[in-house]
Amino acid sequence: LGKIADALEPTGVLWAEDLYARGPVPGNERAAFNARLFPNSLVTIDEYRAGLHQAGLEIMEVEDMSQDWGHFTETRTAAFRADRAAFEHRHGSATFEALDRFYDGMASDFARSFVGGLRILARKD
């Protein structure tokens, strides 16, 4: 966030959408979660706000998009599966299976409140 703030012109505005940590991932699922998301900087919404402030950004708006993004991931997974034959014809079954695991995992992560989505609007102080 500091690098983003440094790149902004004075009074420049940041608009971003990002994932955040909503709740703990059970230990037996953590390896799969980490392999799917590589969450080396996944923080809570409060930590995100603190990071924005520490970087010298004034928060104008932080909107929790978790419900919308959760619905989107469910819908995307269903649509992807519905087009399985055509997808496998173009890209092969191994690629379908890999993407299906990812889409299904993300839908599950949102449904079980492991991750959430947020929309941020902030400006450089």
GROMACS elastic network, one bead per residue, 0.5 to 0.9 nm:
[ bonds ]
;  ai    aj funct       b0    kb
    1     4     6  0.50196   500
    1     5     6  0.61507   500
    1     6     6  0.85511   500
    1    51     6  0.67501   500
    1    52     6  0.63501   500
    1    54     6  0.85729   500
    1    55     6  0.59229   500
    1    57     6  0.87637   500
    2     5     6  0.50489   500
    2     6     6  0.60949   500
    2     7     6  0.86208   500
    2    51     6  0.82774   500
    2    52     6  0.79906   500
    2    54     6  0.78854   500
    2    56     6  0.76752   500
    2    57     6  0.88890   500
    3     7     6  0.62127   500
    3     8     6  0.88268   500
    3    55     6  0.82143   500
    4     7     6  0.51286   500
    4     8     6  0.64985   500
    4    14     6  0.81096   500
    4    55     6  0.83708   500
    5     8     6  0.52950   500
    5     9     6  0.83752   500
    5    12     6  0.85176   500
    5    14     6  0.82121   500
    5    52     6  0.85616   500
    5    55     6  0.62036   500
    5    56     6  0.67918   500
    5    57     6  0.67063   500
    5   123     6  0.84466   500
    5   124     6  0.64313   500
    6     9     6  0.78707   500
    6    55     6  0.84183   500
    6    56     6  0.89904   500
    6   124     6  0.87848   500
    7    12     6  0.89441   500
    8    11     6  0.77124   500
    8    12     6  0.51551   500
    8    13     6  0.71660   500
    8    14     6  0.78929   500
    8   123     6  0.85431   500
    8   124     6  0.69241   500
    9    13     6  0.83023   500
    9   124     6  0.76103   500
   10    13     6  0.88757   500
   10   123     6  0.85782   500
   10   124     6  0.60868   500
   10   125     6  0.73100   500
   11   123     6  0.58631   500
   11   125     6  0.62763   500
   12   122     6  0.85695   500
   12   123     6  0.55467   500
   12   124     6  0.54844   500
   12   125     6  0.85782   500
   13    57     6  0.87844   500
   13   121     6  0.70846   500
   13   122     6  0.57082   500
   13   124     6  0.64305   500
   14    57     6  0.85695   500
   14   120     6  0.74201   500
   14   121     6  0.56400   500
   14   122     6  0.51484   500
   14   123     6  0.58967   500
   14   124     6  0.80047   500
   15   119     6  0.74118   500
   15   120     6  0.55634   500
   15   122     6  0.67157   500
   15   123     6  0.87656   500
   16   118     6  0.82115   500
   16   119     6  0.57663   500
   16   120     6  0.51727   500
   16   121     6  0.67672   500
   16   122     6  0.89046   500
   17    65     6  0.87434   500
   17   117     6  0.71149   500
   17   118     6  0.55628   500
   17   120     6  0.61645   500
   18   116     6  0.84664   500
   18   117     6  0.57555   500
   18   118     6  0.55304   500
   18   119     6  0.66429   500
   18   120     6  0.81102   500
   19    42     6  0.71106   500
   19    43     6  0.84303   500
   19    66     6  0.87288   500
   19   115     6  0.64970   500
   19   116     6  0.55825   500
   19   118     6  0.62668   500
   19   119     6  0.89959   500
   20    41     6  0.89094   500
   20    42     6  0.55206   500
   20    43     6  0.53972   500
   20    44     6  0.54349   500
   20    45     6  0.60763   500
   20    48     6  0.78569   500
   20   114     6  0.87005   500
   20   115     6  0.56118   500
   20   116     6  0.52194   500
   20   117     6  0.59798   500
   20   118     6  0.71317   500
   21    24     6  0.77649   500
   21    42     6  0.57312   500
   21    43     6  0.51790   500
   21    45     6  0.71303   500
   21   113     6  0.82872   500
   21   114     6  0.61748   500
   21   116     6  0.62524   500
   21   117     6  0.87182   500
   22    43     6  0.83825   500
   22    44     6  0.61694   500
   22    45     6  0.76806   500
   22   110     6  0.89211   500
   22   113     6  0.56506   500
   22   114     6  0.51852   500
   22   116     6  0.57561   500
   23    44     6  0.83045   500
   23   112     6  0.85787   500
   23   113     6  0.59990   500
   23   115     6  0.69351   500
   24    27     6  0.87460   500
   24   113     6  0.85282   500
   24   114     6  0.61525   500
   25    28     6  0.83429   500
   25    29     6  0.64987   500
   25    30     6  0.58375   500
   25    33     6  0.77556   500
   25   109     6  0.87587   500
   25   113     6  0.89699   500
   25   114     6  0.59453   500
   26    29     6  0.53985   500
   26    30     6  0.61341   500
   27    30     6  0.51503   500
   27    31     6  0.78796   500
   28    31     6  0.72937   500
   28    32     6  0.85375   500
   29    32     6  0.56145   500
   29    33     6  0.61918   500
   29    34     6  0.86878   500
   30    34     6  0.59657   500
   30    35     6  0.84762   500
   31    34     6  0.51570   500
   31    35     6  0.61219   500
   31    36     6  0.85923   500
   32    35     6  0.50741   500
   32    36     6  0.61152   500
   32    37     6  0.87024   500
   32   105     6  0.86659   500
   33    36     6  0.51603   500
   33    37     6  0.61888   500
   33    38     6  0.77962   500
   33    39     6  0.82721   500
   33   105     6  0.77970   500
   33   106     6  0.88632   500
   33   109     6  0.82269   500
   34    37     6  0.53774   500
   34    39     6  0.60358   500
   34    40     6  0.84108   500
   35    38     6  0.57084   500
   35    39     6  0.85524   500
   36    39     6  0.85016   500
   36   101     6  0.87905   500
   36   102     6  0.64358   500
   36   105     6  0.76181   500
   36   106     6  0.81942   500
   37    40     6  0.85927   500
   37   102     6  0.89451   500
   37   106     6  0.86840   500
   38    41     6  0.85185   500
   38    42     6  0.88191   500
   39    42     6  0.50714   500
   39    43     6  0.87455   500
   40    43     6  0.89940   500
   42    48     6  0.89212   500
   42   115     6  0.87079   500
   43    46     6  0.80274   500
   43    47     6  0.58308   500
   43    48     6  0.62231   500
   44    47     6  0.51038   500
   44    48     6  0.61474   500
   44    49     6  0.86734   500
   45    49     6  0.62508   500
   45    50     6  0.86749   500
   45    62     6  0.88552   500
   45    64     6  0.87241   500
   45   116     6  0.87785   500
   45   118     6  0.80694   500
   46    49     6  0.50809   500
   46    50     6  0.62420   500
   46    51     6  0.85976   500
   47    51     6  0.60617   500
   47    52     6  0.86087   500
   48    51     6  0.50551   500
   48    52     6  0.62587   500
   48    53     6  0.86877   500
   49    52     6  0.51664   500
   49    53     6  0.63080   500
   49    54     6  0.86269   500
   49    59     6  0.75546   500
   49    62     6  0.82593   500
   50    53     6  0.50901   500
   50    54     6  0.60179   500
   50    55     6  0.85278   500
   51    55     6  0.60655   500
   51    56     6  0.86930   500
   51    57     6  0.86930   500
   52    55     6  0.51585   500
   52    56     6  0.65664   500
   52    57     6  0.52818   500
   52    58     6  0.72719   500
   52    59     6  0.71776   500
   52   122     6  0.79383   500
   53    56     6  0.52063   500
   53    57     6  0.51620   500
   53    58     6  0.62551   500
   53    59     6  0.73142   500
   54    57     6  0.73059   500
   55   124     6  0.87318   500
   56   123     6  0.85374   500
   56   124     6  0.62012   500
   56   125     6  0.58739   500
   57   122     6  0.59274   500
   57   123     6  0.53432   500
   57   125     6  0.56016   500
   58   121     6  0.87312   500
   58   122     6  0.53103   500
   58   123     6  0.51842   500
   58   124     6  0.60937   500
   58   125     6  0.58370   500
   59    62     6  0.72274   500
   59   120     6  0.76896   500
   59   121     6  0.63329   500
   59   123     6  0.66523   500
   59   124     6  0.89461   500
   60   120     6  0.78091   500
   60   121     6  0.53695   500
   60   123     6  0.71094   500
   61   119     6  0.77993   500
   61   120     6  0.57702   500
   61   122     6  0.67018   500
   62   118     6  0.66237   500
   62   119     6  0.56299   500
   62   121     6  0.63976   500
   62   122     6  0.84164   500
   63   117     6  0.84993   500
   63   118     6  0.54772   500
   63   119     6  0.50529   500
   63   120     6  0.65453   500
   63   121     6  0.87350   500
   64    67     6  0.79009   500
   64    68     6  0.88757   500
   64   116     6  0.74767   500
   64   117     6  0.60216   500
   64   119     6  0.65410   500
   64   120     6  0.89524   500
   65    68     6  0.54419   500
   65    69     6  0.59853   500
   65    70     6  0.83710   500
   65   116     6  0.70524   500
   65   119     6  0.66534   500
   66    69     6  0.51447   500
   66    70     6  0.57807   500
   66    71     6  0.84728   500
   66   110     6  0.70667   500
   66   113     6  0.84989   500
   66   115     6  0.78385   500
   66   118     6  0.68549   500
   67    70     6  0.50848   500
   67    71     6  0.62457   500
   67    72     6  0.85975   500
   67   110     6  0.81129   500
   67   111     6  0.87800   500
   67   116     6  0.80478   500
   67   117     6  0.82003   500
   68    71     6  0.52212   500
   68    72     6  0.61646   500
   68    73     6  0.87320   500
   68   117     6  0.84619   500
   69    73     6  0.61049   500
   69    74     6  0.86143   500
   69   107     6  0.88204   500
   69   110     6  0.76747   500
   69   116     6  0.77990   500
   69   117     6  0.65369   500
   70    73     6  0.52427   500
   70    74     6  0.63908   500
   70    75     6  0.87071   500
   70   106     6  0.83780   500
   70   107     6  0.62202   500
   70   108     6  0.85410   500
   70   109     6  0.84898   500
   70   110     6  0.51141   500
   70   111     6  0.63178   500
   70   116     6  0.79881   500
   70   117     6  0.84901   500
   71    74     6  0.52108   500
   71    75     6  0.61822   500
   71    76     6  0.85287   500
   71   107     6  0.80840   500
   71   110     6  0.86278   500
   71   111     6  0.86771   500
   72    75     6  0.50917   500
   72    76     6  0.59123   500
   72    77     6  0.84518   500
   72   107     6  0.83418   500
   73    76     6  0.50449   500
   73    77     6  0.60392   500
   73    78     6  0.86120   500
   73   103     6  0.68793   500
   73   104     6  0.80301   500
   73   106     6  0.67252   500
   73   108     6  0.87212   500
   73   110     6  0.79863   500
   74    77     6  0.52322   500
   74    78     6  0.63256   500
   74    79     6  0.87192   500
   74   103     6  0.81810   500
   74   104     6  0.78182   500
   74   106     6  0.85997   500
   74   107     6  0.53913   500
   74   108     6  0.84185   500
   74   111     6  0.87575   500
   75    78     6  0.52030   500
   75    79     6  0.61615   500
   75    80     6  0.85247   500
   75   107     6  0.89062   500
   76    79     6  0.51327   500
   76    80     6  0.60014   500
   76    81     6  0.85615   500
   76   103     6  0.75634   500
   76   107     6  0.88383   500
   77    80     6  0.51035   500
   77    81     6  0.61978   500
   77    82     6  0.85963   500
   77   100     6  0.72005   500
   77   103     6  0.55650   500
   77   104     6  0.62745   500
   77   107     6  0.74880   500
   78    81     6  0.51806   500
   78    82     6  0.61306   500
   78    83     6  0.88196   500
   79    82     6  0.50231   500
   79    83     6  0.64657   500
   79    84     6  0.88395   500
   80    83     6  0.53687   500
   80    84     6  0.64450   500
   80    87     6  0.82751   500
   80    96     6  0.88628   500
   80    99     6  0.89314   500
   80   100     6  0.76649   500
   80   103     6  0.85896   500
   81    84     6  0.50374   500
   81    85     6  0.86677   500
   81    96     6  0.87939   500
   81   100     6  0.75001   500
   82    85     6  0.81014   500
   83    86     6  0.56368   500
   83    87     6  0.61202   500
   83    88     6  0.86273   500
   84    87     6  0.51032   500
   84    88     6  0.59684   500
   84    89     6  0.84396   500
   84    93     6  0.86379   500
   84    96     6  0.72449   500
   85    88     6  0.52520   500
   85    89     6  0.61050   500
   85    90     6  0.87740   500
   85    93     6  0.89261   500
   86    89     6  0.50726   500
   86    90     6  0.64328   500
   86    91     6  0.86417   500
   87    90     6  0.52557   500
   87    91     6  0.58844   500
   87    92     6  0.71656   500
   87    93     6  0.81444   500
   87    95     6  0.87837   500
   87    96     6  0.68915   500
   88    91     6  0.50678   500
   88    94     6  0.81953   500
   88    95     6  0.75835   500
   88    96     6  0.61483   500
   89    92     6  0.59031   500
   89    93     6  0.80353   500
   91    94     6  0.81219   500
   91    95     6  0.62165   500
   91    96     6  0.72665   500
   92    95     6  0.56698   500
   92    96     6  0.64925   500
   92    97     6  0.89075   500
   93    97     6  0.60539   500
   93    98     6  0.85710   500
   94    97     6  0.51642   500
   94    98     6  0.62353   500
   94    99     6  0.87077   500
   95    98     6  0.51491   500
   95    99     6  0.62098   500
   95   100     6  0.84067   500
   96    99     6  0.53052   500
   96   100     6  0.59072   500
   96   101     6  0.85838   500
   97   101     6  0.61613   500
   97   102     6  0.86524   500
   98   101     6  0.53036   500
   98   102     6  0.64364   500
   98   103     6  0.88250   500
   99   103     6  0.60503   500
   99   104     6  0.83421   500
  100   103     6  0.51445   500
  100   104     6  0.58382   500
  100   105     6  0.82060   500
  101   104     6  0.51820   500
  101   105     6  0.58335   500
  101   106     6  0.85044   500
  102   105     6  0.50579   500
  102   106     6  0.61317   500
  102   107     6  0.85917   500
  103   106     6  0.51962   500
  103   107     6  0.61699   500
  103   108     6  0.85429   500
  104   107     6  0.51485   500
  104   108     6  0.61276   500
  104   109     6  0.85653   500
  105   108     6  0.50202   500
  105   109     6  0.60219   500
  105   110     6  0.86768   500
  106   110     6  0.62604   500
  106   111     6  0.84834   500
  106   115     6  0.85321   500
  107   110     6  0.53245   500
  107   111     6  0.60749   500
  107   112     6  0.85980   500
  108   112     6  0.59494   500
  108   113     6  0.82948   500
  108   114     6  0.84051   500
  109   112     6  0.53864   500
  109   113     6  0.60264   500
  109   114     6  0.50253   500
  109   115     6  0.57895   500
  109   116     6  0.83581   500
  110   114     6  0.61061   500
  110   115     6  0.54496   500
  110   116     6  0.61863   500
  110   117     6  0.86652   500
  111   114     6  0.78493   500
  111   115     6  0.86456   500
  112   115     6  0.80666   500
  113   116     6  0.66532   500
